[in-house]
Each structure stands twice: as structure tokens, then as C-alpha cells.
Amino acid sequence: MKMVNEEILQRIQQNNARGEEIVKFIQKELPLLQKAAVKVKQEKLANEIKEKNLQLKKELEFWINRVIELETQTGIKQYLLPSDTSKVNSVTKDPETNTSATVAPESASKATPTSKNEAQPSAPKKESSPVKKESAAPKKEKAPKPSKQPAEENKEVNVSRLDLKIGRILNVKKHPDAESLYVEEIDVGEEKPRTVVSGLVKFVPLEEMQNRLVVVLCNLKPAKMRGITSEAMVMCASTPEKVEVLTPPPGSAPGDRVICDQFPGVPDALLNPKKKIFEQVAPDLKTDDDCNATYKSAPLKVADKGVIKSTTLTNVQIK
């Protein structure tokens, strides 16, 4: 009996010794474990911040390209900056004037005539002849041309001014010089398809763009986007996080006009960029609670076929 008690006591002592060793080991390793946990937490937080920054960068790039697209479609010229050819600098809002924001060329042009005047001596004045020449026969005055006042200037500014048509994307590829842009060939019921540049790479997969029916704004002034002339604009329901291409009703065909019964009218042949017609109409282009595309709450539709819709986006801007 005494031997048994001694064995039990010995085991207890051994277990106590092991326990003390384990406690010492834990006390020794605990700071390292705490540091490792903090490091893991910091790395996780850093990765989350990187992901958020990357997402914000993508969104910023999309909206920059969207602004460039809208500006070029409405006639605002875009120029590549020499320091960074991947970014575009908007120089002038008047597409018909060739002005530049750079001061140096202007000052140089002003200096040029001054230097010529200094280099060339003034020509001697001719003495007036004592004999007066017979006055030449008076020129016939040309009848003043009637000023061209297009009928569009007197029309009310509303969605009927926009030439919105159904189109089918025949071919689509990524822009060779811009990762976030697609270049599409779209049949809008005309003799040949139109080339359209759209900033949709981040939001719509290429395979979903191919051969789909879309709504196209056809009377914007054609403009170059990163070296490729865009002849129209694909209409989308847009938020900073998500963009959906508008979907025509079943049975629609390329060339069908998109109308709004509450705002009848004939679209302009070409929207005058200086009048900013699209900019005035665009704020009232939205989707409603049922994803229907509307202008001032009135549905946009194809006659006898149905209403234009977005897939899921409600109460958002259409651009």
C-alpha cells in the first residue's frame, strides 16, 4: 500500500513539473504569439485597404473615361498630354476653334510680326500722281444671303430632340490604346454600321456585348476617342458601382426609333454641341421602380413593341 502511494505521489510531482514547464513555455511564447496575431491582423487590414483602393481606382478610371466619352460626343475636343499619353486633357469647349491652353505658342506668334517689322526697312512712300485716275466702275453689291436659322433652334428642348434608335452590335473588341474601352460596330438600320467607343469593359463582359440589341444615341457629333472616331453612344443605366446596358423590348429591330408618347417630335439631324441639348435632357433620363427607362417619369419605348428596360437597376441615371 505504501508503494502504491509513493508511485501516485511521484506521478503527481512529475505532472506538476510538466505543468510548470508548459506554463513557462507558454509565458515565453505568448509575446511571440501576440506579435504574430497583430501582424496577421495588420496584413489583413492592409490587404483590405489595397482592395478598396484598387476598386476606387477602377471606378475613377471608368468615370474619367465616361466624362471623356460624353465630352467628345458633345464636341469638346480632347488632347493627349505630352507628359502622360494615357490621360486626356480637355482644352476647349468650342470644337470649331483651334485654340490652345498653352501660353508659349501664343506669345511666340505675337513676337513673330514684331521681329519681321524690325528686320524689314519701311518701304518708301509713293508720291501721289498729279493726274487723277478715272474712278473704276462701281462694283455690284451682292445681295445679302439669308441667315441660316435651323428650325431646331425654335424647338422645345426635350427627349424628342434625341435620335435614339435600336441597334445590334455586330462586332466588339477592346480598344487597342485604352484598356477600359470597347470598340463596337453597330447596325442601326443604315447603309453601313456605325463605329462606337464605349467605356464598359469594367462592367460588361465582352461576350455579353457581342450580337446584343442596344439603344443608341445617333445624332451626337462624331468625335475621336483615343484615336478612334465614335459615331454614336450606347445608352446605359449607371451608378458608380454598376452599369447596365439598356435592353430593347422583344421584337425590336435595328433602326427602330425609341420614342416617348408624352413628348412627340422629330429628332435633330445633328445635335449642336454649343446648344448643349443632350446635357439639358440627360438629367431627366432615369429608370423607375420597375427598371423602365423614362424621361420625366414617362416611359421610353419602341412603338407597338414595348418599353426600354434595365436589367436590375432602379431609380438611377441613364447615360
C-alpha positions in Angstrom: 0.0 0.0 0.0 2.9 2.3 0.8 4.5 1.6 -2.5 1.3 2.5 -4.3 1.0 5.8 -2.5 4.7 6.6 -3.4 4.0 5.9 -7.1 1.0 8.1 -7.1 2.9 10.9 -5.3 5.7 10.6 -7.8 3.3 10.9 -10.7 1.7 13.9 -9.2 5.1 15.5 -8.8 6.1 14.7 -12.4 2.8 16.1 -13.6 3.4 19.3 -11.6 6.8 19.6 -13.1 5.5 19.1 -16.6 2.7 21.7 -15.9 5.3 24.2 -14.7 7.3 23.6 -17.9 4.3 24.1 -20.0 3.4 27.3 -18.2 6.9 28.6 -18.6 6.8 27.7 -22.3 3.5 29.5 -22.8 4.8 32.5 -20.9 7.8 32.6 -23.2 5.9 32.1 -26.4 2.9 34.3 -25.6 4.6 37.6 -26.7 5.6 36.0 -30.0 2.0 34.7 -30.5 0.6 38.1 -29.7 3.1 39.7 -32.2 2.1 37.2 -34.8 -1.6 37.8 -34.3 -1.1 41.6 -34.6 1.0 41.1 -37.7 -1.7 38.9 -39.3 -4.4 41.5 -38.4 -2.3 44.3 -39.9 -1.7 42.3 -43.1 -5.4 41.5 -43.4 -6.2 45.2 -42.9 -3.5 46.2 -45.4 -5.0 43.8 -48.0 -8.5 45.2 -47.4 -7.2 48.7 -47.9 -5.4 47.7 -51.1 -8.5 46.0 -52.5 -10.6 49.1 -51.7 -8.0 51.4 -53.3 -8.0 49.2 -56.4 -11.8 49.3 -56.6 -11.8 53.1 -56.2 -9.1 53.3 -58.9 -11.2 51.3 -61.3 -14.3 53.4 -60.6 -12.3 56.6 -61.1 -10.9 55.3 -64.4 -14.4 54.4 -65.6 -15.9 57.8 -64.7 -12.9 59.6 -66.3 -13.5 57.7 -69.5 -17.2 58.3 -69.3 -16.7 62.0 -68.9 -14.3 61.9 -71.9 -16.8 60.0 -73.9 -19.6 62.4 -73.1 -17.4 65.5 -73.7 -16.1 64.2 -77.1 -19.6 63.2 -78.2 -20.8 66.7 -77.4 -18.0 68.4 -79.3 -15.4 69.1 -76.6 -12.0 68.4 -78.1 -9.6 66.1 -76.2 -5.8 66.3 -76.4 -3.1 63.9 -75.1 -0.8 65.5 -72.6 2.9 65.1 -73.6 3.9 64.0 -70.1 1.4 61.2 -69.9 -0.2 59.9 -73.1 -2.6 57.7 -71.2 -4.5 60.7 -69.9 -6.5 63.2 -71.9 -6.7 66.9 -71.4 -9.8 68.8 -72.3 -8.6 72.1 -74.0 -11.6 73.8 -75.4 -15.3 73.6 -75.4 -15.6 75.1 -78.9 -14.9 72.4 -81.5 -14.8 74.9 -84.3 -11.9 77.0 -82.9 -8.4 75.7 -82.8 -7.3 77.4 -79.6 -4.8 76.0 -77.1 -4.4 76.3 -73.4 -0.6 76.6 -73.8 0.7 80.2 -73.4 4.1 79.8 -75.1 2.9 79.3 -78.7 0.6 82.3 -78.4 3.4 84.6 -77.2 5.7 83.3 -79.9 3.1 84.1 -82.5 2.8 87.6 -81.2 6.5 88.1 -81.2 6.9 87.0 -84.8 5.4 90.0 -86.6 7.4 92.3 -84.3 10.7 90.7 -85.4 9.7 91.0 -89.0 8.9 94.7 -88.7 12.3 95.3 -87.1 14.2 93.3 -89.8 12.5 94.9 -92.8 13.0 98.6 -93.5 9.9 100.6 -94.2 9.1 100.9 -98.0 9.4 104.5 -99.4 6.1 106.2 -99.8 5.0 106.7 -103.4 4.4 110.3 -104.5 0.8 111.0 -105.3 0.3 111.4 -109.0 -1.0 114.8 -110.1 -3.3 113.2 -112.6 -6.3 111.6 -111.0 -7.1 108.2 -112.4 -10.6 107.7 -113.5 -12.6 106.1 -110.9 -13.3 102.5 -111.6 -16.8 101.4 -112.3 -18.6 100.7 -109.1 -18.8 97.1 -108.1 -22.2 95.5 -108.0 -23.2 94.8 -104.4 -24.1 91.2 -103.7 -27.5 90.6 -102.2 -27.1 89.6 -98.6 -27.6 85.9 -98.1 -30.4 85.0 -95.8 -29.2 83.9 -92.5 -29.5 80.1 -91.9 -31.6 79.7 -88.9 -32.3 76.0 -88.5 -35.7 75.0 -87.3 -34.2 73.1 -84.4 -33.4 76.4 -82.6 -37.0 77.1 -82.1 -37.9 73.6 -80.9 -38.6 72.8 -77.3 -35.7 71.1 -75.5 -36.9 67.6 -74.6 -36.2 63.9 -75.3 -37.7 64.1 -78.8 -34.6 66.1 -79.9 -32.5 62.9 -79.4 -32.3 60.4 -82.2 -32.5 57.3 -80.1 -32.5 54.1 -82.2 -32.3 50.3 -81.7 -29.0 48.9 -82.8 -27.4 45.5 -82.9 -23.7 45.0 -82.0 -22.2 43.1 -84.9 -18.7 43.1 -83.7 -16.9 44.2 -80.5 -13.3 44.3 -79.4 -11.2 46.1 -76.8 -9.7 49.5 -77.8 -6.0 49.0 -78.7 -4.9 52.0 -76.7 -7.4 52.0 -73.8 -8.0 49.0 -71.5 -11.4 50.3 -70.2 -12.9 51.0 -73.7 -14.7 48.8 -76.2 -14.9 49.5 -79.9 -18.2 48.2 -81.4 -19.6 48.0 -84.9 -23.3 48.6 -84.5 -26.1 48.2 -87.1 -28.7 50.9 -86.6 -30.6 50.3 -89.8 -28.5 52.4 -92.0 -26.5 51.6 -95.2 -23.4 50.7 -93.1 -22.8 50.1 -89.4 -21.5 52.8 -87.1 -18.3 52.7 -85.1 -19.0 53.3 -81.4 -16.5 53.6 -78.5 -17.9 52.8 -75.0 -16.3 52.7 -71.5 -17.9 49.4 -70.5 -15.0 47.0 -70.1 -15.1 47.1 -66.3 -18.8 46.4 -66.1 -20.0 44.3 -69.1 -18.1 41.2 -70.3 -17.1 41.2 -73.9 -19.2 38.0 -74.7 -22.3 39.8 -73.3 -21.8 42.7 -75.7 -21.5 40.6 -78.9 -24.6 40.4 -81.0 -26.9 42.0 -78.4 -29.6 44.6 -79.1 -28.9 48.1 -77.6 -30.3 51.6 -77.5 -28.0 54.0 -79.4 -28.0 57.8 -79.4 -27.3 58.6 -83.1 -27.2 62.4 -83.5 -24.3 63.4 -81.4 -21.4 64.9 -83.3 -18.8 62.2 -84.2 -15.6 62.6 -82.2 -12.3 60.8 -81.7 -11.8 58.8 -78.5 -8.2 57.7 -78.1 -7.6 57.9 -81.9 -10.8 56.1 -83.0 -13.8 58.1 -84.2 -17.0 57.3 -82.2 -20.2 57.9 -84.2 -22.8 57.3 -81.5 -23.3 56.4 -77.9 -24.7 53.2 -76.2 -27.2 54.2 -73.6 -26.8 52.6 -70.1 -28.3 52.7 -66.6 -25.4 53.9 -64.5 -24.2 54.0 -60.9 -20.6 54.3 -59.6 -20.6 50.6 -58.7 -22.6 49.1 -61.6 -23.5 49.9 -65.2 -26.2 48.0 -67.2 -26.7 48.4 -71.0 -30.4 49.2 -71.7 -32.4 46.3 -73.1 -34.9 46.9 -76.0 -38.3 45.2 -75.9 -38.7 41.8 -77.7 -39.3 42.1 -81.4 -37.2 45.2 -81.8 -35.0 45.5 -84.9 -32.1 47.7 -85.8 -33.3 51.1 -86.9 -36.5 51.2 -84.8 -36.9 54.6 -83.2 -37.2 55.0 -79.4 -40.0 57.4 -78.6 -41.8 59.0 -75.6 -45.5 59.4 -76.2 -45.7 62.4 -73.9 -43.0 64.2 -75.8 -43.6 63.7 -79.6 -41.4 65.3 -82.2 -38.8 64.8 -84.8 -35.2 64.5 -83.7 -32.5 66.9 -84.8 -30.3 65.8 -87.7 -27.3 66.6 -85.6 -27.2 68.0 -82.0 -25.4 71.3 -81.9 -22.7 71.0 -79.3 -22.9 74.7 -78.5 -26.6 74.4 -77.6 -25.9 71.5 -75.2 -29.2 69.8 -75.9 -28.2 66.4 -74.6 -26.8 68.0 -71.4 -30.2 69.6 -70.8 -32.2 66.4 -71.4 -29.9 63.9 -69.7 -30.7 64.8 -66.0 -34.4 63.7 -66.6 -33.4 60.3 -68.2 -33.8 57.7 -65.4 -35.0 54.2 -64.6 -38.1 53.9 -62.4 -39.1 51.5 -59.7 -39.8 48.8 -62.3 -36.5 49.2 -64.2 -38.3 51.0 -67.0 -36.3 53.7 -68.9 -38.1 57.0 -68.6 -37.9 60.7 -69.4 -39.6 62.9 -66.7 -41.3 59.7 -65.5 -42.8 59.0 -69.0 -41.6 55.6 -70.4 -39.3 55.3 -73.4 -40.5 52.7 -75.8 -40.5 51.2 -79.3 -43.9 51.7 -80.9 -46.1 48.6 -80.8 -43.3 46.6 -79.2 -42.8 47.7 -75.6 -40.7 49.6 -73.1 -37.0 50.0 -72.9 -35.7 48.5 -69.6 -32.6 48.0 -67.5 -31.9 44.5 -66.0 -31.9 45.3 -62.3 -31.1 49.0 -61.7 -34.0 51.1 -60.4 -34.2 54.9 -60.0 -30.7 55.5 -61.5 -29.4 57.9 -64.1 -29.4 56.9 -67.8 -26.3 58.0 -69.7 
